[in-house]
Amino acid sequence: MSSLSPLVAAEAPVGRADEIVQRITEAIHLGLLDDGERLPVEVDLAAQFGVAPMTVREALATLREQELVETRRGRSGGSFVRRPAGPPVDKLTARLAAMSASDLRDLFDEHTAVSGQAARLAAERAAPYAVRRLFALTDQLGAAATLGDRIRADSRFHIQVAMASQSARLARREANLQAEAAGLVWLPIGPSLDVAAHVEEQHAIAAAVASEMADEARRLAEAHVMGQLARVTSINLALSTGELSASGSAS
């Protein structure tokens, strides 16, 4: 039986079709669901999300309208992921514009706590293959040529750190936080994000994990996340004051 990754499926019933749409959409953009991947059948999806099959059917219809899922008929048919070339920048910009400064601070406070603890535990528990994966993901981020590829490599690095901590709860929470924050961090508007510095910071986290330096890994992970808050907050302020338009151009 096919199933969603535990990082995608809900820890508790999600209740509404739009919440299922949001969770699957975020999983597609983060690369947790691959392009062309076949989703579980409706009854299995319903069981994994804790909802009625009718709710899943409604969610899949919305995903088809948004061209994120394609349904094929026949013996080899089903619902298949159609990952777009890039993230929905307009929607992400609108979501950031609607957030208050306290909303952003709360989001990054939680992300700092989860990422820091995950990095500390990863330094104590990570298997060698998990450490190698961290370095591979920093290389992927450095080589990424498109915004979508950068978001996916960046998100998967953070999720991999949490998975290396061997805490299923931290891994699920990190995946949820990446779904909320990654698109905002990489918005291609306002002051540019320094990709080289971003990669260097992640490489330092991976090196601390590899060297089993738990306190240093935590410090670096916390600083990495909080360093993103200043840029996102400045864009949020520029959007709220009209200095920056929703299209990303200066007013």
Secondary structure, DSSP 8 states (H G I E B T S, - for coil): -----TTTS-SS---SHHHHHHHHHHHHHHTSS-TT-B---HHHHHHHHTS-HHHHHHHHHHHHHTTSEEEE-STT-EEEE---SS--HHHHHHHHHH--HHHHHHHHHHHHHHHHHHHHHHHHH--HHHHHHHHHHHHHHHH--SHHHHHHHHHHHHHHHHHHTT-HHHHHHHHHHHHHHHHHHT-SSSS---HHHHHHHHHHHHHHHHTT-HHHHHHHHHHHHHHHHHHHHHHHHHHHHTSB-TTS-B-
